[in-house]
Amino acid sequence: MAIKQMIVYSRQGGSPDVPITVRVTWLPSGIIKPQMYWTPDDSCFKITHIYECTQQAFLKSKGMGVRFKIKAEIIKTSQVYPDYPIVHDEIYLYLADNRFCEKNIVDERYAHAGKEYIPVVLDIFPDGGYQLVYFWVQGIRYLVEKTNEVAPQGSYNAGGVGIRHNVEARKVNENDDEDADPNNSLRRIASIYLELNKWFVSVCKPGADIGDAQTPLSGTVIP
């Protein structure tokens, strides 16, 4: 599928722009940290250092966005190199869309008992599309297995409004994608909201009967 508008790309020195898919961690504070990226030849690069991040940069004809100056190490490639791995220094990674550098007006004055801002991991594609991969709620890590719907909506329980992502997720270990309890694969349908530049979920309020004290995320448990 042809990319109509290249929003996510990398550049090194005077080389042309290269469309990439980048995996980022989006923190509860609204800060985005890139972890790795893939180039069109299916090579994978691990980002080993971020030198600087320039928000709301004017990216020529691509508009407003955020630019990272990084060091990256190749960890997967179809090419054969004698000195593997190769480290590339001073690469610029661009997320040329203002959604990645929004200023959030929501602060602690809008705190709500049923709301928790959470970290998420997502893959962002060259055309700006994205896919949720992981999220954490009160220290519990979930793997997103399927996204059923993405639509603007508010949450009365959480006291917030944003782009709601209705997902099917599975509780997994912190360091791998195996079930946290080998005898019980806990799956649930949940709603994750992008509110300007932060992600939140609706959590069960104190004193509410949530059925499973170890899983405070609001949502439907899949049998």
C-alpha atoms as one frame of an Amber mdcrd trajectory, in Angstrom:
protein
   0.000   0.000   0.000   1.416   3.370  -1.013   1.963   5.950   1.715  -0.165
   9.005   0.952   1.718  11.271   3.344   4.966  10.296   5.054   4.696  11.447
   8.669   7.186   9.148  10.414  10.648   9.030   8.878  14.359   9.111   9.616
  17.249  11.037   8.105  21.004  10.755   8.424  23.352  13.453   7.183  22.408
  14.539   3.665  20.625  11.267   2.884  17.014  11.199   1.656  14.116  10.716
   4.082  13.434   7.049   4.889   9.902   5.988   5.897  10.010   3.952   9.109
   7.745   2.250  11.620   8.741   3.294  15.133   7.847   1.719  18.476   7.456
   4.261  21.271   6.630   4.300  24.968   4.096   7.047  25.740   4.430   7.979
  29.414   1.616   9.193  31.718   3.256  12.651  31.709   2.712  12.935  27.952
   6.388  12.405  27.095   7.103  10.110  24.123  10.250   7.959  24.128  11.169
   6.036  20.950  12.510   2.512  21.581  13.202   1.002  18.140  12.298   1.357
  14.486  11.998  -0.678  11.296  13.082   0.424   7.809  11.390  -0.670   4.539
  13.910  -3.532   4.065  12.668  -4.986   7.399  15.865  -4.090   9.251  15.288
  -3.343  12.935  17.217  -0.705  14.877  17.318  -0.380  18.657  17.602   3.204
  19.880  20.454   3.257  22.385  20.579   6.962  23.174  18.461  10.074  22.688
  20.627  13.181  22.468  17.829  15.707  22.215  14.138  16.088  21.517  12.787
  19.189  19.787   9.046  19.580  20.186   6.832  21.598  17.847   9.600  21.698
  15.249   8.721  23.102  11.844   9.487  20.155   9.568   9.569  21.923   6.195
   6.462  21.006   4.188   5.424  18.327   6.687   4.207  20.769   9.307   4.533
  20.685  13.076   5.838  17.698  14.985   8.694  16.408  17.101  12.286  15.602
  16.141  14.627  13.239  18.001  18.396  13.189  17.580  19.396   9.604  18.358
  22.011   6.865  18.275  20.775   3.484  17.012  22.154  -0.053  16.837  21.043
  -2.505  14.175  19.694  -5.695  15.759  18.064  -7.386  12.749  18.907  -7.141
   9.066  18.686  -9.103   5.832  22.100  -7.719   4.845  25.399  -9.364   5.779
  27.846  -7.103   7.587  31.324  -8.167   8.728  31.246  -6.141  11.959  27.822
  -6.915  13.351  26.191  -5.034  15.028  26.536  -1.642  13.346  25.985   1.515
  15.377  24.660   4.578  13.574  25.291   7.886  15.313  23.428  11.184  14.911
  20.287   9.982  13.177  17.255  12.260  13.168  13.883  10.639  13.724  10.803
  12.683  12.848   7.190  12.377  14.007   5.792  15.080  11.738   2.355  15.490
  13.261   1.228  17.848  16.016  -0.575  15.074  17.928   2.864  14.008  19.168
   3.626  17.401  20.742   0.262  18.622  22.042   0.215  20.705  25.217  -2.122
  19.140  27.762  -4.281  21.543  29.769  -5.523  18.760  32.047  -3.692  18.706
  35.377  -4.164  17.547  38.974  -7.177  19.850  39.402  -9.079  17.439  37.183
  -8.155  14.353  39.221 -10.877  11.732  39.408 -11.171   8.619  41.587 -12.106
   6.501  38.589  -9.294   7.684  36.304  -5.671   6.636  35.914  -3.150   8.038
  33.450  -1.132   5.122  32.115   1.982   4.321  30.046   1.361   2.667  26.698
   3.592   1.160  24.016   2.527   1.574  20.414   3.882   1.157  16.907   3.527
   4.242  14.700   3.579   3.685  10.940   5.033   5.980   8.237   1.586   7.351
   7.316   0.815   8.260  10.955  -1.397   5.254  11.667  -0.643   3.368  14.870
  -1.305   0.160  16.754  -1.398  -0.305  20.527   0.943  -3.041  21.764   1.081
  -2.867  25.594  -0.316  -0.825  28.475   0.043  -0.851  32.257  -2.677  -0.289
  34.872  -1.640  -0.050  38.543   1.540  -1.970  37.823  -0.144  -4.730  35.784
   1.057  -5.202  32.208  -1.392  -6.034  29.421  -0.749  -7.170  25.861  -3.232
  -5.734  23.355  -4.390  -8.615  21.166  -7.009  -6.774  19.131  -8.397  -3.257
  18.674 -12.136  -3.432  17.981 -13.046   0.247  17.661 -11.493   3.717  17.717
 -13.882   6.645  18.178 -14.261   9.956  20.088 -16.066   9.355  23.363 -16.151
  10.384  27.001 -16.022   8.315  30.173 -18.420   9.280  32.956 -16.695   6.982
  35.447 -13.247   8.414  34.671 -14.340  12.023  34.298 -12.607  12.538  30.968
 -13.055  12.598  27.206 -10.820  11.616  24.302 -10.293   9.103  21.509 -11.524
   5.808  22.922  -9.785   2.596  21.879 -11.905  -0.462  22.608  -9.401  -3.315
  22.903  -9.101  -6.967  23.812  -6.113  -7.397  26.117  -4.371 -10.168  28.042
  -2.544  -9.899  31.373   1.127 -10.843  30.831   4.438 -10.898  32.665   6.522
  -7.751  32.907   9.353  -9.053  30.704   7.626 -11.349  28.215   4.253 -12.045
  26.604   3.448 -15.158  28.666   0.379 -15.267  30.921   1.076 -13.823  34.369
  -0.653 -16.858  35.874   0.098 -20.031  33.864  -3.124 -21.597  35.169  -5.336
 -18.644  34.302  -5.164 -16.690  31.048  -6.880 -13.431  32.024  -8.357 -11.634
  29.021 -10.627  -8.635  29.083 -12.261  -5.996  26.927 -11.266  -2.507  28.046
 -11.353   1.114  26.887  -8.172   3.176  26.618  -8.513   6.910  25.944  -6.077
   9.310  24.287  -6.739  12.704  25.889  -4.682  15.335  24.039  -1.211  13.945
  24.771  -1.956  11.528  27.633  -3.558   8.101  27.822  -6.006   7.107  30.556
  -8.277   4.259  31.575 -11.299   3.986  33.792 -10.439   2.096  36.969 -12.751
   0.795  39.658 -13.336   3.389  42.338 -12.269   2.688  45.941 -14.764   0.417
  47.670 -16.303  -0.857  44.439 -16.768  -4.582  43.901 -14.485  -5.381  40.979
 -14.684  -9.164  41.229 -10.902  -9.663  41.023  -8.878  -7.532  43.440  -5.759
  -8.129  41.357  -7.252  -6.563  38.218  -8.575  -3.066  39.012  -9.055  -2.150
  35.350 -12.673  -1.468  34.470 -13.930  -3.584  31.605 -15.436  -6.935  30.747
 -13.540 -10.115  31.608 -13.510 -12.544  28.669 -14.283 -16.085  29.894
